[in-house]
């Protein structure tokens, strides 16, 4: 019996092209889909059918909107497009042995573990392993840049696309895994800005990319517990964005500072959050305005200001619904209705309003994929806290246990830091068997 070969199978000469290898290593499947259609004549409808993706989503991915993070979907694309597993950080696929294109021994031990053992934690190993592969492939134009060279207007665009792809790592990895990568990108761009020649326009665009990269590195530092590094990077981002005239990025730098400062001085957190909204202004893209207002709501919640919190949440919702069709910056594109619901629940949990917090968090987290382990474990901690405030001890213990499972092995200090006070409160009810089990799991 002849082995089935899908009509979307990509030829080896195409997969060996430098631009295709870059896209595959970075899991930039939108670029792969677009090139397959334009240069090989493989239609989006065929790709959709073989990859089990809706046709409209294939089109959106090809236009640079959205990304693929699901382990199962990456494996499905590998099979449909006949992309060898080693290029994606997977073990060799069954069809590779049949087609003699890649022996099973070419797969890495980590990739075999990810395939054979399944599981959310094991899949994080898969993404951690492929992060290095994505970094190993660079842009040939950037690799040839030397001190004193005149760089053209295309370089900032290439850097921004690279920054966008690397941002996807934050979906599945903690700051302890990504900080070095993001900091290296920021430092490389900073050297380029300092040592190369370019036009005034290119210089502004380069500063804008630098501001974006500094925020990315600062977030990873914050997530990994390097708070002094985070503050310094956010401040450098604000200066670069201001010099570039990028009000949206300048506002976001202040919002990051507000988020961090709220852990110390809550009044300072509110002050910086208000400044962030004013700096970005009403002309900022809707996703940016939604992001900054939800962070303002969080600052108000931490300061114990329910009326101001509700107003900021309403402003975030209104901004998100203000769809004028304009493109959104990738660094704010993750803000959607689910994110607004989660922030709403977090705010009401912080204000000790469990009747408001629990329903919205339950609804949002039902739709939130476990592959986003760090973030989901964090959000579950607020749900567990709200159940405690409502006197639902067993339910709080169950949610806390789920959060502990998710954050195991994540290189982020924040989930366990958030769960610590919840566990301390649960300790008052250790006579309940469900609570005792969770406390034992937390210790081990």
N, C-alpha and C positions, 0 to 999 in steps of 0.2 A: 504493500500500500504506500503510495507517495505521500510524503509529509506535506501538509498544507503550507503554502507560502502566500501570505496576505498580499493583496494588491498595493499595499502601502509600504512594502519592504523597501528600505533605502539601500542603494548600491554601495559597495565598499569604497569606491572612488569618491563618492559624495561624503561619506562619513569621515574620510581621511582629510578633507579640506580643513584648513586652519579655522575658518570662521564657524564651521559646523562643530568642530571639536570644542571650541570655546563655549558655544551655546549648550552643547550636550553636557559638558563638565559642570556648567553652572545651573543645570536643570532649567534652562531657558527654552522650554518647549515651544513657546509661541514663535520664536525665531526659526526653530526647526520646521514647524508647520508652514510658516510663510515661505521659506526657501524651498521646501518640498513642492509646494504648489507652483511657485513662480518659475522654478528651474527644472523640475521633473514632471510637472503636469499632474501631480497627485491632488485631487480635489479635497476641499475641506470636508465635504460630505463623506468621502471614503475614509478620511482620517477619523472623523467622528464615529462612524460605524465600527471601525476596527478597534478604536481606543475606548469605546463605550463612554464618549463625552458628547454632550449636546452640541449640535452643529453651531448654534449661536455662540457657545462658549469657545469653541475652536477659533471662530473668527475674532472674538475678543482677545484671546491669548495671542493670536497672530498680530494684533494691533498693539500689543504691549500692555494689555489690561488684564490683571490677575496673574496667578501662578499656580503650579501644581506642587503640593507638598505631601500628599497622601502616598504612603509607601506602596499600597496596592495599585494606585493609579500610575505611579512611576514604572512599576513592574509591567503593567498592562501596555503602556506605551512602548516599553522595551520590546515586548513580544510583537506588537502590531507593526512597529517600524523596523523591526529586526536590528535594534541597536544592541550590540554585545553588552552583557551585564557589567563587564569590567570598566566600561566607559562611564557607567552610571553609579558605580559603587555597589553593584549587585553581584551575587554569585552567578556563575554561568547559567544561562537559561536552558531548559530542556532542548529547545530547538537548535541551540548552538552545537550540541553534541551530534545531533542528527545531521546538521548541515556541515559539520567538520570545520566550523569557522572559528571556534575557540574552545580548547580543551578545558574541562572542568577545573583543572589545576591552576588556571590563570586567575581564579577568583581569590580575593584576600580572605583570611580567616574571619575578619570582622563582618565581611559581607555574607559569608556562609552562615554565621550566627544569626544575622538579621533575617535571612530567608527561612532558615529551618526552625527558629524558635518563635517567630511572630512577635506578639506582645508589644505594647507601647514602649516600654523601656528599651527593648532590644532594637526597636526601630530608630530610637534616638541614636543608638550606636551606628546605625547605617548612615544617618545624616552627618554625624560627627566625622565618620571616616571619609565621606565624600567632600567635606569642607576643604580638606587639604588638596584634593584633586582640583576643585574649583579655583583655588588660589594658584595652583601650579601653572595654569594656563593663562598667559597674559595677552595683551594687545601688542602685536608686532610694532605698530607705530609708536607706542609708548615705550617699548623696550629699547628703541633706538635713540631716544631723546638724550642729549648730552648737555653739559653746562654751557650756557651762552647761546644755545640754539634758538632760533626764531620758531615759535610754535604757532600753528594756525588755529582758526576758530573751531575746527572739528575736535580738537583735543578735549576741551571741557565736556563736550557731548559724550565722547567715549568714556571719560571718567565717570560721568553721571550714570550712564548705562551700567557700568561695572559696579558702581555703588548700589544701584537698584538691585542688581542680581545678588550681591553679597548680603543685602538687607534680609533676604529670605532666610538666611541662616538663623536669624533671631526668632523665627517662628518655632523652631524646634530645639534650639540650643540656648544655654544660659550664657551670661556674660563671662563666666570663667573660661568658656571655650572660644568665645568670639572676640574678646577684648584685644588680644594680640593682633588678630587679623585686621580689625577695624582701625586700630591705632596705626598699624603699618601703612594702610591706605592713606590715612590722614597725613602722616609724616612724609610719604612720598609726594603727595600733591603739594604740600608745603614747601618741600625742596624745589619742586618744579617752579612754583610761583616765585621763589627767591632767586633761582639761578638761571632761568631762561628769559628770553625776550619775547614780547608779544604786544599786540595792539591794546589800546585802552578797553575796547569792547571785550576782547578775549580775557583781559585781566579781570574785569568785573565778573565774567562768567566763571573764571577759575576761582575767584574768591567765594562765589556762591556755592560751588561744589565743595570747597574747603569747609565752609560753614556747615553744610549738610553732613560731611564726613566727620567733623568734630562732634556733632550731635550724636551720630551713630556710635562713635567710640565712647563718648561720654555716657550714653545709656548703658553700654556694655560694662563700663567701669562701675557705674552705680549698681547694676544688677549683680556684679561680682564682688561688691563690698568695698570698692576702691573709691570712697566718697570724695576725697581730696582731688584725685585725678578727674573725677566726673565734674566737679565744680570748675576746675581750671579749663577743661575742654568746653564746657557750656559757655564760659565767659569768652574764650577765644572764638567760639562760634558766633556769639553775639557781635563781637567786634568785626569779624570778617563779613557777616551778613549785612551789617550796617554800612560798611565801606562799599560793599557791592550794590547797595541800594535795594536789597531783597528784604522787604518789610515782613513778608510771611515767615521767612526763616529766622529773622531777628526776633519776631514775636514768639516763635516756637522755642528759641534758645532761652528766652525769659520764662516760658512756661515750664521748661525742664528745670530751671533754677527754682521756680516756685514749688514744683513737686518735691525737690530735694530739701529746700529750706523749710517746708511745712513740717518736716520731721523734727525740726528744732524749734524755731520761732513760728508759730502759726500765723501771727500777725504779718510777719515778713512774707510768708507764703501767699497770703491774700494780696498783699501789696504787689508782689512780682506777678501774680496771675492777672491782676487788673491791668498792669503795665503791658503784659503780653498781648492782651486783647486790643488795647489801644494802639500798640505799635503795629500790629498787623493791619488794623483798620477794617472798615466795613467793605472795602474793595477786595479783600483777600478771597481766595477760592473758598467755596462753601465747606469743603472738607477741613480746611485749615481753621475756619471760624468755628466749626463744630468741635474740633479737637481742643482749641484753646478755651472755649466756653465750658466744655466738660471738665477740663482741668481747673478752671476757675470754680466750678461747682464743688470739686473735690477739696480745694483750699478752704472754701466757705464751710464745708461739712466738718473738716478737721478743726476749724475755729468755732464750731458749735453754733452756726448761723443758719437755721433752717429756711427762713424766708429767702435769703440771698442765694442759698443752695438751689431752691426750687426755681428761682428766676434764671439762674445760670443754666440749669438743665433745660428749661424751656427754650432759652436762646440757642443752645446746642442743637436741640431737636428742630427748631425753625431753620437754622442754618443748613442742616443736613437735607431738609425738604426743599430748600431753595435751589432746585436743579435747573440751572440755566444752560446746561449742555457744555459748559466750558471744561477743558481737561483739568484734572486734579493732580497735584504733585504726588509722586509715589510715596513719599514719606508720610503723607496724611491719608492715603487711599484706603488704609485699613479701618478707618472710622466708618462704621455702618450702623444700622439700627440695632443690631445685637450688641455692639460696643456701647451704644448710648444706654441700652437697657442695663447692661452690666454696671456701668458707672452710676446709673440711677440707684440700683440696688446697693452698691458699695456706699454711696453717700447716705442713704437712709439707714444702712447698718451702722455706719459710724455715728449717726445721730441717734442711735438706739430706738429706731422706729421699726421693729421687726414685722409688724403687720403690713408695712409698705415694702420692706426690703425683701422678705422671703418670696412672695409670689413672682416678682420680677426677676430675681436671681434664678429661681427654679426654672422659669420659662426660658431665659437666655442660655443657661448652662445645659439644658437639654439639647440644644442645637450646636454646642461648642465642642469641637473635635478633641479627643484625648491626645492627639499628636502635639497640640499646643500645651504640653504638660505643665510647664512652669506657670503660664498664665492661668490655666484652669485650676491648678492647685491653689494659687493665690485667691482667685475669685471664690472658690469653695470655702476658703477660710472665713470670708465675710458671711457666707451663708451659715456656716457652723456657729459663728458668733451670734448671728441673729436668732438662730434656734435656741441658743442658750438664754438670750434675753427674753425669749418667749416662754421659757421654762420647759422646752422640749429637749430633755437631756439625752435620751437615747438617739434621737434623730441627729442631734449635734455630734454625738460620738460617731455615728455612721458616716456622716459627711466628712468629719475630720480624718477618719480612716481612709476614705477615698482620696483625700488631698495628700495624705502621707504616701500612699501608693504612687500617685502621679509624680510627686517631686523627688522620688528616690532616684539618685544618680544625675539629677539636673545640676549643672554647674552654676547655681544661683543661690545667693544667701537669703533672698527675700522670702521664699515660701516658708522655710523653717522659722525665720524670724517672725513672720505673721502668725504662724500656728502656735508659737510658744505661749502667748497669753491665753489662747483658747485652751490649750492643754493644761495650763495652770488652773483655769477655772473648772475644767472637767475634773481635775484632781480632787475637788471638793465632793465629788460624787463617785469616788472609786469603789464604793460598796456595790455599785451596779456592775454586773458582769460585762456588759457591752463597753462600759467606760474602762474597766480594768484591762480589757483586751487591747483597746486603743492605746492606753498609756504604756502597756508592755511593748507594743509594736513601735511606739515612738522612742522608747529607750533603746531598742535593739536596732 
